[in-house]
């Protein structure tokens, strides 16, 4: 990278930091100064300013409205991941969550889902697609796969109201015990974009979860697409001695902490908390 490219990046970072600092004193929906006034105040060119603004728009922090200006985006829905060794419980994500049923049917598991649930490809599963909303705003599309033999009387009402795991326990005798979930970045398809009300190829988070019951049997496979512009994951890390039976791991295995950032020394152990996501 030559000096010119480096200087451009530094200017863009300065502009980005200035706008972020400005936004701290504003509320969602408030306008920020025009491009012209920001360029004059920061002594940068219009392309440099727009590049910084584009980054903030792509990150879901700013909203650009043609002919009106730039505005602070709605607050992101935050989910804190904190493991609970005693039960499959984590703090709920912020906002009022509701569900809208998109599809509810019984189909053959197929090869891929069958492998996940340890079923024959021909075995029946209940397939559910539902839209998850927060304060009435589309936030995620969730695809559930449950062995049909476990929930022969599952109703649409159970899928649209209340806690699904509570319904499974109270009405169907399914006692969930643990789940393994992965999270990775992706983009939305045209169909997903239409349902979520975002542009095609917008950034998103892909969640995949496999849930087991108290006997260790797979009872649910879920994959969900969450809006990347409105959803944020926060993981709590404990950088100290473990208590009880908490798992311990090295700094090399904790995302976001570079190797060697916390030298291993007597009395200091790094623990990573948070495996389960409460999108129930």
Secondary structure, 3 states (H helix, E strand, C coil): CCHHHHHHHHHHHHHHHHHHHHHCCCCCCCECCCHHHHHHHHCCCHHHHHHHHHHHHHCCCEEEECCCEEEECCCCEEEEECCCCCCCCCCCCCCCEEEEEEEEEEEECHHHHHHHHCCCCCCEEEEEEEEEEECCEEEEEEEEEEEHHHCCCCCHHHHHCCCHHHHHHHHHCCCEEEEEEEEEEEECCHHHHHHHCCCCCCEEEEEEEEEEECCCCEEEEEEEEEECCCEEEEECEEECCCCCCCCCECHHHCCCCCCCCCCCECCECEEECCCCCCCC
